[in-house]
Amino acid sequence: MKIRGMASSLAEHSAPLIAKIERRLFLKQGLSLGAIALLSGCELTEDDAVQKVLTSMSRWNDGAQAWLFNPNKLAPEYPESAITKPFPFNAYYGEDEIRPVDGNSYNLELAGLIRDKKPWGLPELYAMPQTSQITRHICVEGWSAIGKWSGVRFSTFLERIGADTTAKYIGFKCGDDYYSSIDMATALHPQTLLTLRFADQILPPRYGFPMKLRIPTKLGFKNPKHVMAMYVTNTNPGGYWEDKGYNWFSGS
Amino acid sequence: MDTVQDAVQHAATWVQIHPLVVRITHWINALAILIMVASGWQIYNASPLFGFTIPAELTLGGWLGGALQWHFAAMWLLAVNGMVYVVYGIASGHFWRKLFPITPRAVLHDVLDALRGKLAHEDLSMYNAAQRSAYLAIIAAGIVLVFSGLAIWKPVQLQELTALCGGYEGARLLHFFAMAILVLIVLVHIAMVILVPRTFPTMFSGRARRPS
């Protein structure tokens, strides 16, 4: 009935106008069909052309975020009382599937545009100057949790190993086959931390023993745990989730 | 319109009520909002704020990563289109002419009339007070959505804005409730168009019959 009401009010419009409106209604219906397809889930997402647009928009957003990134802007820090307990476990696998890394034989492997590629054992990393932060970990899923992380300021470490800080990316390979990468500006940010401790204790396996990168200016999945190797490069190394479709820059 | 007389009669019967810019931005906005809400619901489901999730059939993107791609692509459409609309609305006097004056008493009066099915829609070139309040509210909800969204997206770079939204978790709540209000107004809006179908073609043609 209501549709007829609409049709009759359309008929009230003059003839050339009706043609114009029919054309527009056709567009509108096309739009509605598109909308239904959109609403029905992944059919359109699988469409190559649409996916191409979405992917290039994601690359555009990488650029927009790099432009917005202020190397001197610090993530808010919180008092001890604000720490989330218990701090949630998160990975691409369940907590019972954590793969233990042997701390005694651990040697952080260095590759790419680095002057001194000598691997680093844990005692050497522990002997470096340590700093702490209480910051908010924000997950791409939306939830957040506040924790305390300690370790070596990453920019100090990069300087120490003679990394080429004019290069674009740093890639990470992890003991659980996870991998990720970050931009150099973020790597040099004062709060980016080569993390060895969580809540003043040696980093437990669930939070990334023996070493993780804590980057409070990026979403949680850009904070790799169990880091076994890192390399400096000018070719974007991508990442486990990034290659599946999460935005690469994912800055906070 | 073969004769001069026809043309004169035509001009006398029809009146321009929706400027072209408003019509174009309205439909682009409708598409952008549809994408933003449907993908936003999928993102919500990844970590629900409340004890419910949104049915998958109403969501867009298929999974969190896909939904985020849609959300962060359509946000540019929403933002650019919204900026054109707001700048036009202010600069042309469109907002001032169509949405003001507005008084709480008039809004209450017209809303009660509308609920009793008595609200007059004689002159489509004038918004009644119920419409004015709804259109102002949806513009306000849109602005809150954009800023709370930025606060969630960039809680470090735009941390002052995030603090203004009550922190990161506060911004998530604000974003959700502004979405809920916006969706509610859109549903009422669509219901009103169905109840007063004459208004529908005017959003394409821009023209309505002058009340005799």
Interface residues (C-beta under 8 A of the other chain):
Chain A: K2 G5 M6 S9 L10 E12 H13 S14 L17 K20 I21 R24 L25 K28 L31 A35 L38 L39 S40 G41 C42 T45 V53 L54 T55 M57 S58 W60 N61 L68 F69 N70 K73 L74 A75 P76 R136 I138 C139 V140 E141 G142 W143 S144 P216 T217 W241 K244 G245 Y246 N247 G251 S252
Chain B: M1 H10 W14 W27 L31 L34 I35 A38 I43 Y44 A46 S47 L49 A56 E57 L58 T59 L60 G61 G62 W63 L64 G65 G66 L68 Q69 W70 F72 A73 W76 K154 P155 V156 Q157 Q159 Y168 E169 R172 I194 L195 P197 R198 F200 P201 F204 S205 R207 R209
